[in-house]
Amino acid sequence: MALYLIVHHDRDEAARKKSRWINDWDQKSGCLRSITTDSEVARRCEQAKAAKERVYVYRCAYGGQSAVVACSVMVGRVQLVDKDYFVEFVEAKRMSAVPPFVARRGRNMEEDVPPLEHRPV
């Protein structure tokens, strides 16, 4: 199973104002550079890093755009900052894949099969 991080669309100002988490997007590549998150997501990111697994970024639907697997990343580092965690990503690969699931409200990660374009044939 693959790890998916579920994040709001980078242009969704209302969602960004309601959330205490910060997502840093590279506007040029459309890939996620880093996040702040809770201990559960941080722990799973550390596991993905140790296993050298790619992590998929599920960007929620917004403004007429469907949800999409926007990119895949490798976890660079996970660091405790105050009570939250900072997770930095490396080796980002831009994608535009149809997610294999619909994100449930309130979820910030999910485990599922890799997107079609990353499944072994």
Residue, then its C-alpha position, 0 to 999 in steps of 0.5 A: m500500500a502507498l501513503y497519500l498525504i491529503v492536502h487542500h488546494d494551494r489556492d483554497e484560501a478559506a481552507r488555509k485560514k481554517s487550518r493550523w497546518i502549513n503546506d509549502w508548494d513550489q508554484k513553478s513545479g506544482c509540487l509540495r515542498s514541505i508541510t507542518t503536521d501532527s505526530e501520526v502523519a510525521r510517524r508515517c512519513e518517517q516510516a516511508k523515509a526509512a523504507k525509501e517509499r515514494v509518498y503521493v500528494y492528494r490535492c483536494a478538489y477546488g474551484g471546479q478542479s477535480a481532486v488529483v494526485a499532484c505529485s509524488v515525493m520522497v521524505g527528506r527530513v522530519q523534525l519536531v517544532d514546538k508541538d507540531y512536526f515539519v516534514e520536508f520533501v525531496e525528489a518531487k515528481r509532478m503528476s496529474a493522476v486520478p486518485p484511487f479513492v475519494a478523500r474523507r472529510g477530516r482525513n490528512m492521510e490515507e493508505d491505498v494502491p499507487p496511482l495507475e501511472h505508478r503501478p507495476v505492469 
